[in-house]
Amino acid sequence: MAAKASTPAVELEVGEQTVRISNPDRLYFPALGLTKLDLAQYYVAVGDGIVRALRERPCMLHRYPTGVEGEKVHQKRIPHGAPPWVDTVRVHFPRYNRTADEFCVTELAQVIWAVQMSTVEFHPWNSRRADVERPDEWRIDLDPMPLAPFERVQRAAAVTHEILDELGAAGWPKTSGGSGLHVYVRIAPEHGFAEVRRAALAFAREVERRLPDDVTTTWWRRDRDPAAVFVDYNQNARDHTIASAYSVRGFPDARVSAPLTWDEVADVDPRELTVVTMPERYAALGDLHAGIDAAVFDISPLLDWAERDEKAGALTPTDPETDGDPAS
Ligand SMILES: [Mn+2]
């Protein structure tokens, strides 16, 4: 056998493409003995799910060229040397008056190519290339402050579900892969980022009204109760991204942002949903977010809430990126 440093590349057949994985034995998660090839095989195992989560969205890559204990690279521009079958979408950054060609998934082989380029985490926009300036995904990010127990996040999620039901909106919960929970809602791409963010803030205020001891929407981090759950409506601002469904996180325990059923939210332990455990779960349950594209919600009632709250004196803090939002 060759020495470890020169382990031959492995070729994976993924759909129509052959993807070469160099350094397949490189340890990406040393604590668990998981290699770059293990990571690629994880993404193949949840293939339809990760493609559904990323499809046609500008996508930022979090790369770890020497594994998750090494340097992390935040990559907006697609790395050089991409094969012609890797799609991109051009996005404009008004604040800097620059453009970038970002990674844009249309088939699974592209995800595996990104792993070959040492990507661990996938952070897609909440809009798609047909109209990058109009989000089609409202993201409810339940973000525990450092001292908030996970039970508070679970309570915030239950109330989120209750309010979404009252609105007639289908919400799709997942673990964040860190210590929080995310709920995504498919919306029609009819509003700019600023309006979607304003709707998300109005919703967040309603969660706070129902759980005043558990939840905060306070803008300044230093003013927030350190044991509260922050409903981070700002994740709906332009060019703000969070880890997608099925994205692995760059933590030593190889956690994944894992789709859940609503029934699971009350009992879930996010630490159990990892690169190691997810393939079997996915094989048994399929993609729990498979219905998301068919359940489109009209955010008009939330914009009415926003108007009502603003008339009563509530402020919508501005976001530096949103200030340059061409569609706002
Ligand atoms: Mn979060």
py3Dmol code that shows the C-alpha trace and the ligand (Angstrom):
import py3Dmol

protein = """\
ATOM      1  CA  MET A   1       0.000   0.000   0.000  1.00  0.00           C
ATOM      2  CA  ALA A   2       1.051   3.571  -0.634  1.00  0.00           C
ATOM      3  CA  ALA A   3       1.927   5.784   2.279  1.00  0.00           C
ATOM      4  CA  LYS A   4      -1.006   7.687   3.776  1.00  0.00           C
ATOM      5  CA  ALA A   5       0.050  11.021   2.267  1.00  0.00           C
ATOM      6  CA  SER A   6      -0.274   9.565  -1.222  1.00  0.00           C
ATOM      7  CA  THR A   7      -3.508   7.597  -0.848  1.00  0.00           C
ATOM      8  CA  PRO A   8      -4.907   7.474  -4.371  1.00  0.00           C
ATOM      9  CA  ALA A   9      -7.910   9.595  -5.268  1.00  0.00           C
ATOM     10  CA  VAL A  10     -11.299   7.883  -5.336  1.00  0.00           C
ATOM     11  CA  GLU A  11     -13.791   8.407  -8.139  1.00  0.00           C
ATOM     12  CA  LEU A  12     -17.483   8.585  -7.212  1.00  0.00           C
ATOM     13  CA  GLU A  13     -20.196   8.140  -9.834  1.00  0.00           C
ATOM     14  CA  VAL A  14     -22.848  10.716  -8.943  1.00  0.00           C
ATOM     15  CA  GLY A  15     -25.744  10.868 -11.392  1.00  0.00           C
ATOM     16  CA  GLU A  16     -24.259  11.607 -14.811  1.00  0.00           C
ATOM     17  CA  GLN A  17     -20.934  12.807 -13.463  1.00  0.00           C
ATOM     18  CA  THR A  18     -17.762  11.271 -12.114  1.00  0.00           C
ATOM     19  CA  VAL A  19     -16.386  13.234  -9.161  1.00  0.00           C
ATOM     20  CA  ARG A  20     -12.784  12.711  -8.137  1.00  0.00           C
ATOM     21  CA  ILE A  21     -12.118  12.890  -4.407  1.00  0.00           C
ATOM     22  CA  SER A  22      -8.452  13.526  -3.673  1.00  0.00           C
ATOM     23  CA  ASN A  23      -7.005  12.737  -0.240  1.00  0.00           C
ATOM     24  CA  PRO A  24     -10.038  10.562   0.562  1.00  0.00           C
ATOM     25  CA  ASP A  25      -8.459   9.390   3.836  1.00  0.00           C
ATOM     26  CA  ARG A  26      -7.801  12.913   5.154  1.00  0.00           C
ATOM     27  CA  LEU A  27      -9.333  13.132   8.636  1.00  0.00           C
ATOM     28  CA  TYR A  28     -12.019  15.813   8.646  1.00  0.00           C
ATOM     29  CA  PHE A  29     -13.507  14.950  12.059  1.00  0.00           C
ATOM     30  CA  PRO A  30     -10.568  13.483  13.964  1.00  0.00           C
ATOM     31  CA  ALA A  31     -12.528  12.851  17.169  1.00  0.00           C
ATOM     32  CA  LEU A  32     -14.798  10.459  15.273  1.00  0.00           C
ATOM     33  CA  GLY A  33     -12.265   9.194  12.721  1.00  0.00           C
ATOM     34  CA  LEU A  34     -14.391  10.545   9.856  1.00  0.00           C
ATOM     35  CA  THR A  35     -12.598  11.263   6.578  1.00  0.00           C
ATOM     36  CA  LYS A  36     -13.208  13.457   3.569  1.00  0.00           C
ATOM     37  CA  LEU A  37     -14.570  10.377   1.755  1.00  0.00           C
ATOM     38  CA  ASP A  38     -16.967   9.691   4.660  1.00  0.00           C
ATOM     39  CA  LEU A  39     -18.238  13.264   4.311  1.00  0.00           C
ATOM     40  CA  ALA A  40     -18.768  12.826   0.551  1.00  0.00           C
ATOM     41  CA  GLN A  41     -20.600   9.539   1.168  1.00  0.00           C
ATOM     42  CA  TYR A  42     -22.819  11.218   3.783  1.00  0.00           C
ATOM     43  CA  TYR A  43     -23.923  13.817   1.229  1.00  0.00           C
ATOM     44  CA  VAL A  44     -24.604  11.076  -1.332  1.00  0.00           C
ATOM     45  CA  ALA A  45     -26.759   9.286   1.292  1.00  0.00           C
ATOM     46  CA  VAL A  46     -28.972  12.386   1.810  1.00  0.00           C
ATOM     47  CA  GLY A  47     -28.706  13.405  -1.855  1.00  0.00           C
ATOM     48  CA  ASP A  48     -32.276  14.399  -2.713  1.00  0.00           C
ATOM     49  CA  GLY A  49     -32.578  16.264   0.570  1.00  0.00           C
ATOM     50  CA  ILE A  50     -29.450  18.386   0.248  1.00  0.00           C
ATOM     51  CA  VAL A  51     -30.253  19.169  -3.401  1.00  0.00           C
ATOM     52  CA  ARG A  52     -33.796  20.250  -2.445  1.00  0.00           C
ATOM     53  CA  ALA A  53     -32.355  22.536   0.238  1.00  0.00           C
ATOM     54  CA  LEU A  54     -29.830  24.181  -2.114  1.00  0.00           C
ATOM     55  CA  ARG A  55     -31.515  24.033  -5.511  1.00  0.00           C
ATOM     56  CA  GLU A  56     -30.864  27.138  -7.607  1.00  0.00           C
ATOM     57  CA  ARG A  57     -29.836  29.252  -4.612  1.00  0.00           C
ATOM     58  CA  PRO A  58     -26.676  31.335  -4.462  1.00  0.00           C
ATOM     59  CA  CYS A  59     -24.653  29.393  -1.909  1.00  0.00           C
ATOM     60  CA  MET A  60     -21.779  30.324   0.316  1.00  0.00           C
ATOM     61  CA  LEU A  61     -19.338  27.531   1.151  1.00  0.00           C
ATOM     62  CA  HIS A  62     -17.622  27.008   4.487  1.00  0.00           C
ATOM     63  CA  ARG A  63     -14.451  25.125   3.628  1.00  0.00           C
ATOM     64  CA  TYR A  64     -12.065  23.369   5.998  1.00  0.00           C
ATOM     65  CA  PRO A  65      -9.055  22.395   3.852  1.00  0.00           C
ATOM     66  CA  THR A  66      -7.394  20.470   6.691  1.00  0.00           C
ATOM     67  CA  GLY A  67     -10.515  19.269   8.508  1.00  0.00           C
ATOM     68  CA  VAL A  68     -12.783  20.927  11.078  1.00  0.00           C
ATOM     69  CA  GLU A  69     -10.044  21.463  13.630  1.00  0.00           C
ATOM     70  CA  GLY A  70      -8.062  23.534  11.125  1.00  0.00           C
ATOM     71  CA  GLU A  71      -8.555  26.846   9.342  1.00  0.00           C
ATOM     72  CA  LYS A  72     -12.046  27.742   8.105  1.00  0.00           C
ATOM     73  CA  VAL A  73     -12.526  29.543   4.774  1.00  0.00           C
ATOM     74  CA  HIS A  74     -15.748  31.464   4.030  1.00  0.00           C
ATOM     75  CA  GLN A  75     -16.120  31.281   0.281  1.00  0.00           C
ATOM     76  CA  LYS A  76     -18.590  33.478  -1.587  1.00  0.00           C
ATOM     77  CA  ARG A  77     -16.948  33.262  -5.019  1.00  0.00           C
ATOM     78  CA  ILE A  78     -16.832  29.794  -6.517  1.00  0.00           C
ATOM     79  CA  PRO A  79     -13.343  28.294  -6.195  1.00  0.00           C
ATOM     80  CA  HIS A  80     -11.242  28.298  -9.372  1.00  0.00           C
ATOM     81  CA  GLY A  81     -11.041  25.172 -11.474  1.00  0.00           C
ATOM     82  CA  ALA A  82     -14.705  24.199 -11.341  1.00  0.00           C
ATOM     83  CA  PRO A  83     -15.732  21.766 -14.090  1.00  0.00           C
ATOM     84  CA  PRO A  84     -18.215  23.124 -16.674  1.00  0.00           C
ATOM     85  CA  TRP A  85     -21.124  21.206 -15.120  1.00  0.00           C
ATOM     86  CA  VAL A  86     -20.881  23.162 -11.868  1.00  0.00           C
ATOM     87  CA  ASP A  87     -23.453  25.984 -12.036  1.00  0.00           C
ATOM     88  CA  THR A  88     -23.057  29.479 -10.678  1.00  0.00           C
ATOM     89  CA  VAL A  89     -25.259  32.525 -10.219  1.00  0.00           C
ATOM     90  CA  ARG A  90     -24.013  36.097 -10.350  1.00  0.00           C
ATOM     91  CA  VAL A  91     -24.923  38.247  -7.369  1.00  0.00           C
ATOM     92  CA  HIS A  92     -24.301  41.928  -6.809  1.00  0.00           C
ATOM     93  CA  PHE A  93     -23.115  43.424  -3.528  1.00  0.00           C
ATOM     94  CA  PRO A  94     -24.455  46.997  -3.518  1.00  0.00           C
ATOM     95  CA  ARG A  95     -22.486  47.966  -0.457  1.00  0.00           C
ATOM     96  CA  TYR A  96     -19.203  47.321  -2.256  1.00  0.00           C
ATOM     97  CA  ASN A  97     -20.547  47.660  -5.822  1.00  0.00           C
ATOM     98  CA  ARG A  98     -19.013  44.306  -6.670  1.00  0.00           C
ATOM     99  CA  THR A  99     -20.323  41.121  -8.177  1.00  0.00           C
ATOM    100  CA  ALA A 100     -19.508  37.511  -7.409  1.00  0.00           C
ATOM    101  CA  ASP A 101     -20.284  34.236  -9.126  1.00  0.00           C
ATOM    102  CA  GLU A 102     -21.568  32.028  -6.345  1.00  0.00           C
ATOM    103  CA  PHE A 103     -21.959  28.269  -6.302  1.00  0.00           C
ATOM    104  CA  CYS A 104     -25.504  27.273  -7.355  1.00  0.00           C
ATOM    105  CA  VAL A 105     -26.685  23.675  -7.088  1.00  0.00           C
ATOM    106  CA  THR A 106     -28.825  22.005  -9.724  1.00  0.00           C
ATOM    107  CA  GLU A 107     -27.635  18.401  -9.258  1.00  0.00           C
ATOM    108  CA  LEU A 108     -26.022  16.272  -6.564  1.00  0.00           C
ATOM    109  CA  ALA A 109     -22.645  15.886  -8.291  1.00  0.00           C
ATOM    110  CA  GLN A 110     -22.042  19.608  -7.707  1.00  0.00           C
ATOM    111  CA  VAL A 111     -22.472  19.114  -3.958  1.00  0.00           C
ATOM    112  CA  ILE A 112     -19.921  16.309  -4.040  1.00  0.00           C
ATOM    113  CA  TRP A 113     -17.552  18.498  -6.084  1.00  0.00           C
ATOM    114  CA  ALA A 114     -17.839  21.138  -3.349  1.00  0.00           C
ATOM    115  CA  VAL A 115     -16.832  18.467  -0.820  1.00  0.00           C
ATOM    116  CA  GLN A 116     -13.835  17.683  -3.021  1.00  0.00           C
ATOM    117  CA  MET A 117     -13.040  21.413  -2.654  1.00  0.00           C
ATOM    118  CA  SER A 118     -13.081  20.822   1.152  1.00  0.00           C
ATOM    119  CA  THR A 119     -16.569  22.229   1.796  1.00  0.00           C
ATOM    120  CA  VAL A 120     -18.193  21.006   5.000  1.00  0.00           C
ATOM    121  CA  GLU A 121     -21.045  23.540   5.438  1.00  0.00           C
ATOM    122  CA  PHE A 122     -23.488  24.854   2.814  1.00  0.00           C
ATOM    123  CA  HIS A 123     -25.071  28.275   3.463  1.00  0.00           C
ATOM    124  CA  PRO A 124     -27.596  29.113   0.720  1.00  0.00           C
ATOM    125  CA  TRP A 125     -29.411  32.407   0.205  1.00  0.00           C
ATOM    126  CA  ASN A 126     -33.159  32.496   0.847  1.00  0.00           C
ATOM    127  CA  SER A 127     -33.746  33.423  -2.808  1.00  0.00           C
ATOM    128  CA  ARG A 128     -33.134  31.600  -6.086  1.00  0.00           C
ATOM    129  CA  ARG A 129     -31.397  32.503  -9.315  1.00  0.00           C
ATOM    130  CA  ALA A 130     -34.642  33.216 -11.240  1.00  0.00           C
ATOM    131  CA  ASP A 131     -35.028  36.310  -9.025  1.00  0.00           C
ATOM    132  CA  VAL A 132     -32.167  36.660  -6.606  1.00  0.00           C
ATOM    133  CA  GLU A 133     -33.603  39.877  -5.115  1.00  0.00           C
ATOM    134  CA  ARG A 134     -36.921  38.318  -4.019  1.00  0.00           C
ATOM    135  CA  PRO A 135     -36.716  35.643  -1.317  1.00  0.00           C
ATOM    136  CA  ASP A 136     -38.894  32.539  -1.604  1.00  0.00           C
ATOM    137  CA  GLU A 137     -37.976  31.316   1.882  1.00  0.00           C
ATOM    138  CA  TRP A 138     -38.865  32.927   5.205  1.00  0.00           C
ATOM    139  CA  ARG A 139     -36.434  31.681   7.841  1.00  0.00           C
ATOM    140  CA  ILE A 140     -37.354  31.586  11.522  1.00  0.00           C
ATOM    141  CA  ASP A 141     -34.064  31.221  13.403  1.00  0.00           C
ATOM    142  CA  LEU A 142     -34.546  30.352  17.080  1.00  0.00           C
ATOM    143  CA  ASP A 143     -31.188  31.267  18.471  1.00  0.00           C
ATOM    144  CA  PRO A 144     -30.474  30.580  22.151  1.00  0.00           C
ATOM    145  CA  MET A 145     -28.381  33.159  23.952  1.00  0.00           C
ATOM    146  CA  PRO A 146     -25.405  31.576  25.762  1.00  0.00           C
ATOM    147  CA  LEU A 147     -27.275  30.728  28.978  1.00  0.00           C
ATOM    148  CA  ALA A 148     -30.576  29.617  27.417  1.00  0.00           C
ATOM    149  CA  PRO A 149     -31.425  25.961  28.012  1.00  0.00           C
ATOM    150  CA  PHE A 150     -32.534  23.981  24.969  1.00  0.00           C
ATOM    151  CA  GLU A 151     -35.988  23.533  26.549  1.00  0.00           C
ATOM    152  CA  ARG A 152     -36.563  27.231  25.900  1.00  0.00           C
ATOM    153  CA  VAL A 153     -35.755  26.781  22.229  1.00  0.00           C
ATOM    154  CA  GLN A 154     -38.210  23.882  22.120  1.00  0.00           C
ATOM    155  CA  ARG A 155     -40.922  26.014  23.752  1.00  0.00           C
ATOM    156  CA  ALA A 156     -40.281  28.809  21.265  1.00  0.00           C
ATOM    157  CA  ALA A 157     -40.585  26.263  18.453  1.00  0.00           C
ATOM    158  CA  ALA A 158     -43.903  24.956  19.802  1.00  0.00           C
ATOM    159  CA  VAL A 159     -45.333  28.484  19.916  1.00  0.00           C
ATOM    160  CA  THR A 160     -43.919  29.163  16.442  1.00  0.00           C
ATOM    161  CA  HIS A 161     -45.837  26.101  15.239  1.00  0.00           C
ATOM    162  CA  GLU A 162     -49.026  27.297  16.969  1.00  0.00           C
ATOM    163  CA  ILE A 163     -48.860  30.740  15.318  1.00  0.00           C
ATOM    164  CA  LEU A 164     -48.023  29.282  11.904  1.00  0.00           C
ATOM    165  CA  ASP A 165     -51.071  27.004  12.220  1.00  0.00           C
ATOM    166  CA  GLU A 166     -53.258  30.007  12.998  1.00  0.00           C
ATOM    167  CA  LEU A 167     -51.890  31.737   9.897  1.00  0.00           C
ATOM    168  CA  GLY A 168     -52.430  28.638   7.754  1.00  0.00           C
ATOM    169  CA  ALA A 169     -48.696  28.447   7.030  1.00  0.00           C
ATOM    170  CA  ALA A 170     -46.740  25.202   6.761  1.00  0.00           C
ATOM    171  CA  GLY A 171     -43.485  25.434   8.713  1.00  0.00           C
ATOM    172  CA  TRP A 172     -40.616  22.993   8.259  1.00  0.00           C
ATOM    173  CA  PRO A 173     -38.510  22.541  11.406  1.00  0.00           C
ATOM    174  CA  LYS A 174     -34.906  21.401  11.620  1.00  0.00           C
ATOM    175  CA  THR A 175     -32.081  21.429  14.085  1.00  0.00           C
ATOM    176  CA  SER A 176     -29.583  24.177  13.316  1.00  0.00           C
ATOM    177  CA  GLY A 177     -26.715  21.756  13.746  1.00  0.00           C
ATOM    178  CA  GLY A 178     -25.605  23.976  16.616  1.00  0.00           C
ATOM    179  CA  SER A 179     -27.698  24.729  19.688  1.00  0.00           C
ATOM    180  CA  GLY A 180     -30.803  26.195  18.042  1.00  0.00           C
ATOM    181  CA  LEU A 181     -33.728  25.281  15.838  1.00  0.00           C
ATOM    182  CA  HIS A 182     -34.777  26.660  12.460  1.00  0.00           C
ATOM    183  CA  VAL A 183     -38.235  26.724  10.903  1.00  0.00           C
ATOM    184  CA  TYR A 184     -38.508  27.466   7.180  1.00  0.00           C
ATOM    185  CA  VAL A 185     -41.618  28.608   5.336  1.00  0.00           C
ATOM    186  CA  ARG A 186     -41.916  28.694   1.554  1.00  0.00           C
ATOM    187  CA  ILE A 187     -43.238  32.040   0.310  1.00  0.00           C
ATOM    188  CA  ALA A 188     -43.993  33.463  -3.117  1.00  0.00           C
ATOM    189  CA  PRO A 189     -41.002  35.481  -4.406  1.00  0.00           C
ATOM    190  CA  GLU A 190     -42.996  38.717  -4.514  1.00  0.00           C
ATOM    191  CA  HIS A 191     -41.246  40.943  -1.978  1.00  0.00           C
ATOM    192  CA  GLY A 192     -37.717  42.251  -1.498  1.00  0.00           C
ATOM    193  CA  PHE A 193     -35.482  41.296   1.406  1.00  0.00           C
ATOM    194  CA  ALA A 194     -36.466  44.313   3.505  1.00  0.00           C
ATOM    195  CA  GLU A 195     -40.164  43.412   3.362  1.00  0.00           C
ATOM    196  CA  VAL A 196     -39.568  39.731   4.175  1.00  0.00           C
ATOM    197  CA  ARG A 197     -37.367  40.759   7.084  1.00  0.00           C
ATOM    198  CA  ARG A 198     -40.048  43.196   8.276  1.00  0.00           C
ATOM    199  CA  ALA A 199     -42.639  40.387   8.137  1.00  0.00           C
ATOM    200  CA  ALA A 200     -40.248  38.087  10.009  1.00  0.00           C
ATOM    201  CA  LEU A 201     -39.821  40.709  12.742  1.00  0.00           C
ATOM    202  CA  ALA A 202     -43.603  41.105  13.115  1.00  0.00           C
ATOM    203  CA  PHE A 203     -43.882  37.337  13.541  1.00  0.00           C
ATOM    204  CA  ALA A 204     -41.005  37.297  16.023  1.00  0.00           C
ATOM    205  CA  ARG A 205     -42.783  39.946  18.116  1.00  0.00           C
ATOM    206  CA  GLU A 206     -45.842  37.707  18.272  1.00  0.00           C
ATOM    207  CA  VAL A 207     -43.722  34.796  19.530  1.00  0.00           C
ATOM    208  CA  GLU A 208     -42.246  37.165  22.140  1.00  0.00           C
ATOM    209  CA  ARG A 209     -45.727  38.357  23.196  1.00  0.00           C
ATOM    210  CA  ARG A 210     -46.782  34.762  23.863  1.00  0.00           C
ATOM    211  CA  LEU A 211     -43.536  33.742  25.618  1.00  0.00           C
ATOM    212  CA  PRO A 212     -42.255  36.920  27.247  1.00  0.00           C
ATOM    213  CA  ASP A 213     -40.080  35.026  29.737  1.00  0.00           C
ATOM    214  CA  ASP A 214     -38.394  32.831  27.142  1.00  0.00           C
ATOM    215  CA  VAL A 215     -38.085  34.896  23.974  1.00  0.00           C
ATOM    216  CA  THR A 216     -36.557  38.221  22.954  1.00  0.00           C
ATOM    217  CA  THR A 217     -36.464  40.310  19.788  1.00  0.00           C
ATOM    218  CA  THR A 218     -34.158  42.953  21.263  1.00  0.00           C
ATOM    219  CA  TRP A 219     -31.876  44.279  18.525  1.00  0.00           C
ATOM    220  CA  TRP A 220     -28.676  44.898  20.481  1.00  0.00           C
ATOM    221  CA  ARG A 221     -27.047  41.735  21.717  1.00  0.00           C
ATOM    222  CA  ARG A 222     -25.790  43.443  24.887  1.00  0.00           C
ATOM    223  CA  ASP A 223     -29.379  44.366  25.823  1.00  0.00           C
ATOM    224  CA  ARG A 224     -30.724  40.815  25.531  1.00  0.00           C
ATOM    225  CA  ASP A 225     -31.381  38.515  28.486  1.00  0.00           C
ATOM    226  CA  PRO A 226     -28.448  36.047  28.231  1.00  0.00           C
ATOM    227  CA  ALA A 227     -30.822  33.158  29.028  1.00  0.00           C
ATOM    228  CA  ALA A 228     -33.447  34.059  26.404  1.00  0.00           C
ATOM    229  CA  VAL A 229     -34.039  32.736  22.909  1.00  0.00           C
ATOM    230  CA  PHE A 230     -33.485  35.394  20.247  1.00  0.00           C
ATOM    231  CA  VAL A 231     -35.788  35.070  17.239  1.00  0.00           C
ATOM    232  CA  ASP A 232     -33.201  36.144  14.694  1.00  0.00           C
ATOM    233  CA  TYR A 233     -35.383  37.764  12.027  1.00  0.00           C
ATOM    234  CA  ASN A 234     -32.227  39.327  10.608  1.00  0.00           C
ATOM    235  CA  GLN A 235     -31.447  36.008   8.908  1.00  0.00           C
ATOM    236  CA  ASN A 236     -33.950  37.194   6.292  1.00  0.00           C
ATOM    237  CA  ALA A 237     -31.789  40.174   5.357  1.00  0.00           C
ATOM    238  CA  ARG A 238     -29.962  40.214   2.044  1.00  0.00           C
ATOM    239  CA  ASP A 239     -26.762  38.154   1.958  1.00  0.00           C
ATOM    240  CA  HIS A 240     -27.356  36.689   5.413  1.00  0.00           C
ATOM    241  CA  THR A 241     -27.158  32.928   5.299  1.00  0.00           C
ATOM    242  CA  ILE A 242     -27.481  30.001   7.701  1.00  0.00           C
ATOM    243  CA  ALA A 243     -26.658  26.330   7.299  1.00  0.00           C
ATOM    244  CA  SER A 244     -29.138  24.525   5.052  1.00  0.00           C
ATOM    245  CA  ALA A 245     -31.106  21.408   5.835  1.00  0.00           C
ATOM    246  CA  TYR A 246     -28.703  18.436   5.710  1.00  0.00           C
ATOM    247  CA  SER A 247     -25.658  20.717   5.883  1.00  0.00           C
ATOM    248  CA  VAL A 248     -22.997  19.224   8.112  1.00  0.00           C
ATOM    249  CA  ARG A 249     -21.555  21.673  10.658  1.00  0.00           C
ATOM    250  CA  GLY A 250     -17.863  22.185  11.248  1.00  0.00           C
ATOM    251  CA  PHE A 251     -17.987  20.992  14.861  1.00  0.00           C
ATOM    252  CA  PRO A 252     -15.948  18.077  16.251  1.00  0.00           C
ATOM    253  CA  ASP A 253     -19.069  15.920  16.798  1.00  0.00           C
ATOM    254  CA  ALA A 254     -20.071  16.131  13.091  1.00  0.00           C
ATOM    255  CA  ARG A 255     -23.561  17.444  13.783  1.00  0.00           C
ATOM    256  CA  VAL A 256     -25.950  18.005  10.910  1.00  0.00           C
ATOM    257  CA  SER A 257     -28.792  20.482  10.444  1.00  0.00           C
ATOM    258  CA  ALA A 258     -31.464  17.790  10.509  1.00  0.00           C
ATOM    259  CA  PRO A 259     -35.075  18.104   9.338  1.00  0.00           C
ATOM    260  CA  LEU A 260     -37.585  17.058  12.003  1.00  0.00           C
ATOM    261  CA  THR A 261     -41.280  16.300  12.218  1.00  0.00           C
ATOM    262  CA  TRP A 262     -43.159  18.672  14.510  1.00  0.00           C
ATOM    263  CA  ASP A 263     -43.780  15.744  16.862  1.00  0.00           C
ATOM    264  CA  GLU A 264     -40.048  15.276  17.306  1.00  0.00           C
ATOM    265  CA  VAL A 265     -39.310  18.869  18.317  1.00  0.00           C
ATOM    266  CA  ALA A 266     -40.221  18.377  21.994  1.00  0.00           C
ATOM    267  CA  ASP A 267     -37.834  15.435  22.480  1.00  0.00           C
ATOM    268  CA  VAL A 268     -35.025  15.965  20.004  1.00  0.00           C
ATOM    269  CA  ASP A 269     -31.398  15.878  21.094  1.00  0.00           C
ATOM    270  CA  PRO A 270     -29.507  17.673  18.289  1.00  0.00           C
ATOM    271  CA  ARG A 271     -26.272  15.981  19.330  1.00  0.00           C
ATOM    272  CA  GLU A 272     -27.650  12.644  18.129  1.00  0.00           C
ATOM    273  CA  LEU A 273     -28.168  13.826  14.532  1.00  0.00           C
ATOM    274  CA  THR A 274     -24.760  13.504  12.912  1.00  0.00           C
ATOM    275  CA  VAL A 275     -22.872  12.412   9.811  1.00  0.00           C
ATOM    276  CA  VAL A 276     -22.810   8.956  11.436  1.00  0.00           C
ATOM    277  CA  THR A 277     -26.511   8.617  12.312  1.00  0.00           C
ATOM    278  CA  MET A 278     -28.267  10.561   9.547  1.00  0.00           C
ATOM    279  CA  PRO A 279     -27.873   8.147   6.603  1.00  0.00           C
ATOM    280  CA  GLU A 280     -29.887   5.424   8.375  1.00  0.00           C
ATOM    281  CA  ARG A 281     -32.502   7.952   9.510  1.00  0.00           C
ATOM    282  CA  TYR A 282     -32.762   9.320   5.971  1.00  0.00           C
ATOM    283  CA  ALA A 283     -33.085   5.821   4.492  1.00  0.00           C
ATOM    284  CA  ALA A 284     -35.971   5.136   6.890  1.00  0.00           C
ATOM    285  CA  LEU A 285     -37.817   8.487   6.791  1.00  0.00           C
ATOM    286  CA  GLY A 286     -36.808  10.068   3.487  1.00  0.00           C
ATOM    287  CA  ASP A 287     -36.663  13.854   3.251  1.00  0.00           C
ATOM    288  CA  LEU A 288     -38.983  15.284   5.918  1.00  0.00           C
ATOM    289  CA  HIS A 289     -38.907  18.582   3.995  1.00  0.00           C
ATOM    290  CA  ALA A 290     -39.991  16.989   0.702  1.00  0.00           C
ATOM    291  CA  GLY A 291     -43.279  18.931   0.684  1.00  0.00           C
ATOM    292  CA  ILE A 292     -41.807  22.384   1.275  1.00  0.00           C
ATOM    293  CA  ASP A 293     -41.957  23.659  -2.313  1.00  0.00           C
ATOM    294  CA  ALA A 294     -45.665  22.861  -2.613  1.00  0.00           C
ATOM    295  CA  ALA A 295     -46.747  24.764   0.525  1.00  0.00           C
ATOM    296  CA  VAL A 296     -46.492  28.436  -0.430  1.00  0.00           C
ATOM    297  CA  PHE A 297     -47.540  31.059   2.130  1.00  0.00           C
ATOM    298  CA  ASP A 298     -48.533  34.646   1.361  1.00  0.00           C
ATOM    299  CA  ILE A 299     -46.855  36.955   3.914  1.00  0.00           C
ATOM    300  CA  SER A 300     -49.512  39.715   3.588  1.00  0.00           C
ATOM    301  CA  PRO A 301     -50.974  39.096   7.097  1.00  0.00           C
ATOM    302  CA  LEU A 302     -47.498  39.520   8.590  1.00  0.00           C
ATOM    303  CA  LEU A 303     -47.035  42.805   6.736  1.00  0.00           C
ATOM    304  CA  ASP A 304     -50.365  43.916   8.260  1.00  0.00           C
ATOM    305  CA  TRP A 305     -48.992  42.988  11.704  1.00  0.00           C
ATOM    306  CA  ALA A 306     -45.848  44.973  10.947  1.00  0.00           C
ATOM    307  CA  GLU A 307     -47.884  48.034   9.972  1.00  0.00           C
ATOM    308  CA  ARG A 308     -50.025  47.733  13.111  1.00  0.00           C
ATOM    309  CA  ASP A 309     -46.920  47.413  15.328  1.00  0.00           C
ATOM    310  CA  GLU A 310     -45.139  50.304  13.607  1.00  0.00           C
ATOM    311  CA  LYS A 311     -48.218  52.537  14.078  1.00  0.00           C
ATOM    312  CA  ALA A 312     -48.027  51.626  17.766  1.00  0.00           C
ATOM    313  CA  GLY A 313     -44.397  52.761  17.837  1.00  0.00           C
ATOM    314  CA  ALA A 314     -42.435  49.554  17.167  1.00  0.00           C
ATOM    315  CA  LEU A 315     -39.199  50.124  15.284  1.00  0.00           C
ATOM    316  CA  THR A 316     -37.771  48.058  12.449  1.00  0.00           C
ATOM    317  CA  PRO A 317     -34.001  48.426  12.896  1.00  0.00           C
ATOM    318  CA  THR A 318     -32.220  48.868   9.594  1.00  0.00           C
ATOM    319  CA  ASP A 319     -29.665  46.412   8.332  1.00  0.00           C
ATOM    320  CA  PRO A 320     -26.566  47.596   6.472  1.00  0.00           C
ATOM    321  CA  GLU A 321     -27.035  45.103   3.631  1.00  0.00           C
ATOM    322  CA  THR A 322     -30.765  45.736   3.357  1.00  0.00           C
ATOM    323  CA  ASP A 323     -30.119  49.457   2.979  1.00  0.00           C
ATOM    324  CA  GLY A 324     -28.704  48.656  -0.405  1.00  0.00           C
ATOM    325  CA  ASP A 325     -31.496  46.262  -1.329  1.00  0.00           C
ATOM    326  CA  PRO A 326     -32.469  47.092  -4.930  1.00  0.00           C
ATOM    327  CA  ALA A 327     -35.876  45.419  -4.574  1.00  0.00           C
ATOM    328  CA  SER A 328     -36.871  47.059  -1.301  1.00  0.00           C
TER     329      SER A 328
END
"""
ligand_1 = """\
1
MN
Mn -29.042 30.567 14.587
"""
view = py3Dmol.view(width=600, height=400)
view.addModel(protein, "pdb")
view.setStyle({"model": 0}, {"cartoon": {"style": "trace"}})
view.addModel(ligand_1, "xyz")
view.setStyle({"model": 1}, {"stick": {}})
view.zoomTo()
view.show()
